[in-house]
Amino acid sequence: VAEAERILCLTGTVDYDGQIGGVGHIAEKMQSLDNELGQWRAGQTEALVVVPMGEDHDRLAAREATPGMAVRGADGVGELCRELDIPLGPAIIAASDTLPVNKAETPRRGGMWKWSLPALVFLAAAVVVFSPEIPRPPEQAPPPPAAKREVAAPIPVTPTSPMPAPAARTAAKKPAMADPPAKQEPAKPAMPPAVEIAPPRMGILERHAPEGQPCTAVYFGKVQAELRPVPVAKGNRFKTSQGKRLCGLLLRIELGFKATYAVVNLETLSGRLVGALRPPPYLSGRRLVKGRHDWKLDLPHGSGDLVRYKLSLTVAPTAIRHNIQPPGGRTISLQHEVQR
């Protein structure tokens, strides 16, 4: 610690795009850091605590400042490392080029290909030299020109007696009857096209245990639950789900074929749902997603409490941060009750 130039304490979740998300137990972590501050102060090195921007940072900033400790929030790993002058990616590779390298111990890339190319050329030449000559089909002589056909001159015929000319017919031909006009059928009224709700959409499916199977076989076994769609009762409220073999729910989110940013939130109003704290990882609002996403929830085993919850989905053309709808976005929500 005495020789350290900087002390960093970082907490948070990081996704595949390097975005920093919220985390829990901030108060307990800060209490643990208080025990280490005495050793850090001896080295006269200030400690920097980095937490996710948003509620975590606001909650920590509202506390009384601790001497020898600075607090800041961060949204992304790349931005944080640039501000702290921590190299990432190509900068690390460039720094490694300045280190002394023992060429005798360092294998050269492409050593195998050094001899592969001449061998490939030799092999191609051997195929050309040693391959048997392919016999060519014999050339066919051109067909002889067709002989000219001689046409005999017609022989004149002299009749013995003149043939009487046929009498001219005086009967006038009946004029051709015009086709009767086709009957025009009345135009059929155009059928209105089927109205289909465009994505995004949200739906609920009940997960029931098959006949003769308990819900524990669905939770922990390989028994597939029976899915039953829940109809809409009124507005954004769905019909109350109930049943003796009702084990859980399947929340279905349809985003369509066009990629968008989406974030889903579930607010439990009463009761408890197992899995409510684990939404689909791609629906965090920080990456482009599309298609169908399912969120599986279980009902607590042996509990008959009424469960009420609210589900909301926000989509936007830009990244969604801190669950705030950006310009151009929209939010849809639904409410549902479950009674066993």
MARSEVO-783004 format. One line per field, with one value per residue (C-alpha): x, z, y. Coordinates in steps of 0.5 Angstrom, whole numbers, plus 500, padded with zeros to 3 digits. Each point is the difference from the previous one (the first is absolute). Example, Ala and Ser with C-alpha at 12.3 -4.5 7.8 and 13.67 -1.06 7.14 Angstrom:
REM MARSEVO-783004
xx [525  502]
zz [516  498]
yy [491  507]
***
This chain:
REM MARSEVO-783004
xx [500  506  502  494  498  493  495  493  494  495  493  495  498  503  496  503  500  504  494  500  494  497  502  498  503  503  500  503  506  501  500  505  504  500  505  505  500  505  505  499  501  507  502  497  497  492  496  495  493  496  493  495  497  493  496  507  504  494  499  508  501  494  505  504  507  505  507  505  495  497  494  498  495  501  496  504  507  503  499  502  507  501  499  504  506  499  502  495  500  505  504  502  503  504  503  502  504  505  502  506  499  504  500  503  494  495  496  499  493  500  505  496  498  507  501  493  500  506  497  494  503  504  494  496  506  501  492  501  507  498  493  498  498  493  498  496  494  501  498  494  500  495  494  500  496  493  498  496  493  498  493  497  496  492  498  494  494  495  493  495  494  499  498  493  501  497  493  501  496  496  497  503  503  497  503  504  496  504  502  495  503  503  496  504  500  499  507  501  501  508  501  503  507  501  503  506  503  507  506  502  495  499  496  499  500  498  505  495  503  497  495  503  506  502  503  506  501  500  505  505  499  499  493  497  495  494  499  493  500  497  494  500  494  500  505  507  497  500  495  502  504  498  500  502  506  502  508  502  500  503  501  501  503  499  505  499  505  503  506  498  502  496  499  495  498  496  497  497  494  498  502  507  502  506  505  497  507  503  498  502  507  500  494  504  499  508  500  496  495  495  495  497  502  497  500  499  497  498  495  502  499  494  498  493  501  497  506  499  505  502  504  502  505  503  503  504  505  505  503  496  503  498  493  499  496  504  497  497  498  494  498  494  498  495  497  499  497  502  495  502]
zz [500  502  493  496  496  500  503  497  503  495  500  495  495  493  493  494  497  506  503  507  504  507  506  507  507  499  507  503  495  502  507  498  497  506  504  494  500  506  496  494  503  503  493  498  494  499  499  494  500  494  500  494  498  503  506  503  499  503  506  501  499  505  505  504  497  502  501  495  496  493  497  493  495  493  495  495  501  494  502  507  498  496  505  505  494  500  494  496  494  495  505  504  493  498  507  500  493  504  505  498  497  500  492  502  504  497  494  494  497  493  501  498  494  498  497  498  494  496  502  497  494  499  501  494  495  502  498  493  499  502  498  494  494  499  493  496  496  493  496  496  492  498  497  493  497  498  493  496  499  492  499  494  496  499  494  497  499  495  501  495  501  504  507  501  506  506  501  504  506  501  507  505  506  507  504  506  506  505  507  505  505  506  507  505  507  505  503  507  506  502  506  506  501  506  506  503  506  498  505  505  504  507  502  505  500  506  502  502  503  495  503  506  500  506  499  503  494  496  504  501  496  492  500  495  502  496  497  500  498  504  497  501  505  499  497  502  506  499  502  507  500  504  501  504  496  498  501  497  494  494  498  492  497  493  497  492  495  500  506  505  507  505  508  504  507  505  506  505  504  504  502  497  493  500  494  500  501  494  494  493  500  493  502  504  495  498  494  494  500  496  500  505  508  505  508  504  507  505  506  507  501  505  501  498  501  495  495  496  496  494  494  496  493  498  493  496  494  505  506  507  506  507  498  497  493  495  495  494  505  503  506  500  507  502  507  502  506  502  505  501]
yy [500  505  499  500  506  499  496  499  496  498  497  499  495  500  498  497  508  502  504  500  498  501  495  499  500  507  502  494  500  508  497  495  505  505  494  501  507  501  496  504  506  498  500  507  497  502  494  501  496  499  498  500  506  501  498  497  506  505  496  500  507  502  497  504  500  496  503  497  497  503  497  500  497  497  498  496  496  504  507  498  497  506  505  496  499  493  497  495  496  502  505  493  497  506  500  493  502  504  494  496  494  494  498  493  498  504  495  504  500  497  495  494  504  502  493  499  505  497  493  502  502  494  496  503  500  492  499  504  496  493  500  496  503  500  498  504  498  499  506  499  502  505  497  500  506  498  498  505  498  500  502  498  504  499  497  504  496  502  498  497  504  506  499  505  505  499  504  506  500  506  498  506  497  502  505  497  501  504  497  502  505  496  501  504  498  505  502  496  505  499  497  504  497  496  504  498  504  502  498  501  496  496  494  496  492  496  494  494  493  494  496  495  505  504  507  498  495  507  504  495  494  499  501  505  505  501  507  503  507  505  505  507  502  508  505  498  495  493  494  498  493  494  493  494  498  507  500  507  505  501  507  501  506  501  505  498  500  507  501  505  501  497  500  496  501  496  504  495  503  494  493  497  497  496  503  507  503  496  503  498  503  503  504  505  506  500  496  499  494  497  494  496  500  496  501  494  501  495  501  498  493  499  508  502  507  505  502  507  503  505  499  505  500  506  500  506  501  502  497  500  502  500  498  507  500  504  504  496  494  497  496  495  497  494  498  493  496  493  496  493]
***
